[in-house]
Amino acid sequence: MSSSFGCIHAFGGNVVRKPYARIRFMKRTFAFAIIMGILLTAATYPTVRAQATKSVSEGVYSAEQAKRGEMVYADQCAVCHDPKLIGGVGPALAGKEFISGWKDKAVGDVFSKIKNEMPLTAPGTLSPDQTADLVSFILSSNQFPAGSAALPADAAALNAVKMAEPGAAGAAAAPAAAPGAAPAAAGAGLFAAAQLPRGQMVYSENCAACHGATLAGDVGPALAGARFVTRWKDKSVADVFDKIKTSMPASAPGSLSPQQTADVVAFMLNANKYPAGATELTADAAPANKAALGEPAGK
């Protein structure tokens, strides 16, 4: 039995009235709640995803961690991948080849590859912390900037950190220069004027016989001038330091101390018109500086 106001049902002799208006109101309320839930979820999800994803260009490891990773690399990886990460038995871990192969992947992929498959002679023997340190060193060697916090030793957390190309969009913006300030010159401030006399003395005693008293070249190539800059402008202080430390002087390779090497590098940079700064180039700072020298401002 029905009427224009609702319907009547009998349950065990009891009569229950369910008005149509109330049923329609409940249905509309339920549908509205579902729609609002979907809209809120759709609006919230992209925001959460954006906050969870970082780029290696944003400084995702610490400089101290990269130094630890350098030691792990020397002990476990250099024999296959070369001390300079340029490849040997194994592929290069720095440079265009490495970036091309990994730029669309996550840091978690790099971490898992190393943790599960490396070193080749004993896969899986590196601890998570050693692996994170090693990944940090590889990022540093590919000129991704260091930050204030260490890279976590967890593949799942690192899946939210994306690889990129050095200097790619997404890197943290550089601080704006003060009004009227001149832009920093390439290779500027890498050494201090105070260490130049020491570097000149090291050069005179160990290098001048082959490279000339004025660095213009003789038995050995010129260490100042257009030819030197052309050869080294795309390389780093670390490359110059390593070349001198491991192969010079020709009569006694490796005999210079790390600080003597840093001092003579400073002397050479000054001779090539790279401007001095306030801080000396130290034996620790020189091999860690992997940024390209570029053209000297005073050329």
C-alpha positions as CSV (number, residue, x, y, z in Angstrom):
1,M,0.0,0.0,0.0
2,S,1.4,3.4,-0.8
3,S,0.6,7.0,-0.8
4,S,2.1,10.3,-2.1
5,F,4.0,10.7,1.2
6,G,5.8,7.4,1.4
7,C,5.5,3.7,1.7
8,I,4.2,1.3,4.3
9,H,5.9,-2.1,5.1
10,A,4.8,-4.7,7.5
11,F,7.4,-6.5,9.6
12,G,6.1,-9.1,12.0
13,G,2.9,-7.2,12.3
14,N,4.5,-3.9,12.9
15,V,3.9,-1.1,10.5
16,V,6.9,1.1,9.6
17,R,6.6,4.3,7.5
18,K,9.6,5.4,5.5
19,P,9.0,8.8,3.9
20,Y,10.4,9.2,0.4
21,A,11.7,12.7,1.2
22,R,14.0,11.3,4.0
23,I,15.3,8.5,1.7
24,R,16.1,11.0,-1.1
25,F,17.9,13.3,1.4
26,M,20.0,10.4,2.8
27,K,21.0,9.4,-0.7
28,R,21.9,12.9,-1.7
29,T,24.0,13.4,1.5
30,F,25.9,10.1,0.9
31,A,26.6,10.9,-2.7
32,F,27.8,14.4,-1.8
33,A,30.2,13.0,0.8
34,I,31.7,10.5,-1.8
35,I,32.2,13.3,-4.4
36,M,33.8,15.6,-1.9
37,G,36.1,12.8,-0.7
38,I,37.2,12.1,-4.3
39,L,37.8,15.8,-5.0
40,L,39.8,16.3,-1.8
41,T,42.0,13.3,-2.5
42,A,42.6,14.4,-6.1
43,A,43.6,17.9,-4.8
44,T,45.9,16.6,-2.1
45,Y,47.8,13.9,-3.9
46,P,49.8,16.0,-6.3
47,T,50.9,18.2,-3.4
48,V,52.1,15.3,-1.3
49,R,53.9,13.8,-4.2
50,A,55.7,17.1,-5.0
51,Q,56.8,17.5,-1.4
52,A,58.1,13.9,-1.3
53,T,60.3,14.2,-4.5
54,K,63.7,15.8,-4.5
55,S,66.5,16.2,-7.0
56,V,70.2,15.5,-6.6
57,S,70.7,19.0,-7.7
58,E,69.3,20.2,-4.3
59,G,72.1,19.0,-2.1
60,V,71.0,15.6,-0.8
61,Y,74.3,14.5,0.8
62,S,76.9,16.0,3.0
63,A,80.5,16.8,2.1
64,E,81.8,14.8,5.1
65,Q,79.8,11.8,3.9
66,A,81.4,12.1,0.4
67,K,84.8,12.1,1.9
68,R,84.0,8.8,3.7
69,G,82.7,7.5,0.4
70,E,85.9,8.4,-1.3
71,M,87.7,6.0,1.0
72,V,85.2,3.2,0.4
73,Y,85.6,3.8,-3.4
74,A,89.4,3.6,-3.2
75,D,89.2,0.3,-1.3
76,Q,86.4,-1.4,-3.1
77,C,85.7,0.1,-6.5
78,A,88.8,1.9,-8.0
79,V,90.4,-1.3,-9.3
80,C,87.5,-1.9,-11.7
81,H,86.1,1.6,-12.3
82,D,89.4,3.6,-12.2
83,P,90.6,5.9,-9.4
84,K,89.1,8.8,-11.3
85,L,85.8,7.0,-11.9
86,I,86.4,7.1,-15.7
87,G,85.9,3.4,-16.2
88,G,88.1,0.4,-16.8
89,V,86.9,-3.2,-16.3
90,G,83.7,-1.6,-15.1
91,P,81.8,1.3,-16.6
92,A,82.5,5.0,-15.8
93,L,80.9,6.3,-12.6
94,A,81.4,9.9,-13.5
95,G,80.8,12.0,-16.6
96,K,78.4,12.0,-19.5
97,E,78.2,8.2,-19.8
98,F,77.1,7.8,-16.2
99,I,74.7,10.7,-16.3
100,S,73.1,9.5,-19.5
101,G,72.5,6.1,-18.1
102,W,71.1,7.2,-14.7
103,K,69.5,10.7,-15.2
104,D,65.9,9.4,-15.4
105,K,66.2,7.0,-12.5
106,A,66.1,7.4,-8.7
107,V,69.0,7.6,-6.3
108,G,67.4,4.5,-4.7
109,D,68.2,2.6,-8.0
110,V,71.9,3.6,-7.7
111,F,71.9,2.6,-4.0
112,S,70.3,-0.8,-4.7
113,K,72.6,-1.6,-7.7
114,I,75.7,-1.0,-5.5
115,K,74.3,-2.6,-2.4
116,N,73.1,-5.8,-4.1
117,E,75.7,-6.3,-6.9
118,M,78.9,-4.6,-5.8
119,P,81.8,-5.0,-5.4
120,L,82.0,-7.6,-8.2
121,T,84.2,-9.9,-6.2
122,A,82.0,-9.8,-3.1
123,P,78.4,-8.6,-3.9
124,G,76.4,-7.4,-0.9
125,T,79.3,-7.0,1.5
126,L,79.0,-3.3,1.8
127,S,76.9,-2.0,4.7
128,P,74.0,0.3,4.0
129,D,76.0,3.2,5.5
130,Q,79.0,2.4,3.3
131,T,76.7,2.2,0.3
132,A,75.2,5.6,1.1
133,D,78.7,7.1,1.6
134,L,79.8,5.7,-1.7
135,V,76.7,7.0,-3.6
136,S,77.5,10.4,-2.0
137,F,81.0,10.3,-3.4
138,I,79.7,9.4,-6.8
139,L,77.2,12.3,-6.7
140,S,80.1,14.6,-5.7
141,S,82.3,13.4,-8.5
142,N,79.5,14.2,-10.9
143,Q,79.4,17.8,-9.6
144,F,76.1,17.6,-7.8
145,P,76.3,20.0,-4.8
146,A,76.6,18.9,-1.2
147,G,74.0,19.9,1.4
148,S,73.8,20.0,5.2
149,A,72.3,16.6,5.8
150,A,73.7,13.1,5.1
151,L,72.1,10.9,2.4
152,P,70.0,8.3,4.2
153,A,71.1,4.6,4.1
154,D,67.7,3.4,2.9
155,A,66.8,2.5,-0.7
156,A,63.1,3.1,-0.1
157,A,63.7,6.6,1.2
158,L,66.1,7.3,-1.7
159,N,63.4,6.3,-4.3
160,A,62.0,9.8,-3.7
161,V,65.3,11.4,-4.7
162,K,65.6,11.7,-8.5
163,M,68.8,11.7,-10.5
164,A,69.3,14.6,-12.9
165,E,71.9,16.3,-15.1
166,P,74.4,18.6,-13.2
167,G,73.0,22.1,-13.3
168,A,69.6,20.9,-14.6
169,A,66.4,22.6,-13.8
170,G,65.2,21.8,-10.3
171,A,68.5,22.7,-8.7
172,A,68.3,25.1,-5.8
173,A,68.5,28.7,-7.1
174,A,71.8,30.5,-6.4
175,P,71.6,33.4,-4.1
176,A,71.1,36.7,-5.9
177,A,74.2,38.9,-6.1
178,A,74.2,42.2,-4.3
179,P,73.1,45.1,-6.4
180,G,76.1,46.3,-8.5
181,A,78.3,43.3,-7.6
182,A,80.3,41.8,-10.4
183,P,79.6,38.1,-11.1
184,A,82.2,35.7,-9.6
185,A,84.8,34.8,-12.1
186,A,85.5,31.1,-13.0
187,G,88.2,29.7,-10.8
188,A,88.1,32.7,-8.6
189,G,89.2,32.5,-4.9
190,L,90.6,29.0,-5.1
191,F,93.8,30.0,-3.3
192,A,95.3,32.8,-1.2
193,A,98.1,35.2,-2.1
194,A,99.9,34.2,1.1
195,Q,100.7,30.8,-0.2
196,L,102.2,31.9,-3.5
197,P,105.8,32.4,-2.2
198,R,105.7,28.8,-1.0
199,G,104.3,27.6,-4.3
200,Q,107.0,29.5,-6.2
201,M,109.7,27.9,-4.1
202,V,108.4,24.4,-4.8
203,Y,108.1,25.2,-8.5
204,S,111.7,26.6,-8.7
205,E,113.1,23.6,-7.0
206,N,111.1,20.8,-8.7
207,C,109.5,22.1,-11.9
208,A,111.4,24.9,-13.5
209,A,114.1,22.7,-15.0
210,C,111.5,21.1,-17.3
211,H,108.8,23.7,-17.6
212,G,110.8,26.9,-17.6
213,A,111.4,29.5,-15.0
214,T,108.4,31.5,-16.3
215,L,106.2,28.4,-16.8
216,A,106.4,29.0,-20.6
217,G,107.5,25.4,-21.2
218,D,110.8,23.7,-22.3
219,V,111.4,20.0,-22.0
220,G,107.9,19.8,-20.5
221,P,104.8,21.7,-21.7
222,A,103.9,25.2,-20.8
223,L,102.1,25.6,-17.4
224,A,100.9,29.1,-18.1
225,G,99.3,30.7,-21.1
226,A,96.6,30.0,-23.7
227,R,97.7,26.4,-24.4
228,F,97.5,25.5,-20.7
229,V,94.1,27.2,-20.2
230,T,92.7,25.5,-23.3
231,R,93.8,22.1,-22.0
232,W,92.6,22.5,-18.4
233,K,89.7,24.9,-18.5
234,D,87.1,22.1,-18.6
235,K,88.9,20.2,-15.8
236,S,89.2,20.9,-12.1
237,V,91.6,21.8,-9.4
238,A,91.3,18.2,-8.3
239,D,92.5,17.1,-11.8
240,V,95.5,19.4,-11.7
241,F,96.4,18.4,-8.2
242,D,96.2,14.7,-9.0
243,K,98.3,15.1,-12.2
244,I,101.1,16.8,-10.2
245,K,100.9,14.7,-7.1
246,T,101.0,11.3,-8.9
247,S,103.3,12.0,-11.9
248,M,105.5,15.0,-11.0
249,P,108.3,15.9,-10.9
250,A,109.3,13.5,-13.7
251,S,112.5,12.6,-11.9
252,A,110.7,11.6,-8.7
253,P,107.0,11.2,-9.2
254,G,104.9,11.4,-6.1
255,S,107.7,12.9,-4.0
256,L,105.9,16.2,-3.3
257,S,103.8,16.3,-0.2
258,P,100.1,17.0,-0.5
259,Q,100.5,20.6,0.8
260,Q,103.5,21.2,-1.5
261,T,101.3,20.1,-4.4
262,A,98.5,22.4,-3.3
263,D,100.9,25.3,-3.1
264,V,102.4,24.7,-6.5
265,V,98.8,24.4,-8.0
266,A,98.1,27.8,-6.4
267,F,101.2,29.3,-8.0
268,M,100.2,27.9,-11.4
269,L,96.6,29.3,-11.1
270,N,98.0,32.7,-10.2
271,A,100.4,32.6,-13.2
272,N,97.3,31.9,-15.4
273,K,95.5,35.0,-14.0
274,Y,93.0,33.2,-11.9
275,P,92.2,35.6,-9.1
276,A,93.2,34.9,-5.5
277,G,90.8,34.8,-2.6
278,A,91.0,34.9,1.2
279,T,91.4,31.1,1.9
280,E,94.5,29.1,1.1
281,L,94.2,26.0,-1.1
282,T,94.9,23.2,1.3
283,A,95.9,19.5,0.8
284,D,92.3,18.5,1.7
285,A,90.4,21.1,-0.3
286,A,92.3,20.7,-3.6
287,P,91.4,17.1,-4.3
288,A,87.8,17.7,-3.3
289,N,87.3,20.7,-5.7
290,K,85.9,19.1,-8.8
291,A,84.3,22.1,-10.5
292,A,85.6,23.1,-13.9
293,L,88.2,25.9,-13.8
294,G,86.8,27.8,-16.8
295,E,88.5,30.7,-18.5
296,P,90.4,33.0,-16.1
297,A,88.9,36.5,-15.7
298,G,92.2,38.1,-16.4
299,K,92.8,36.3,-19.7
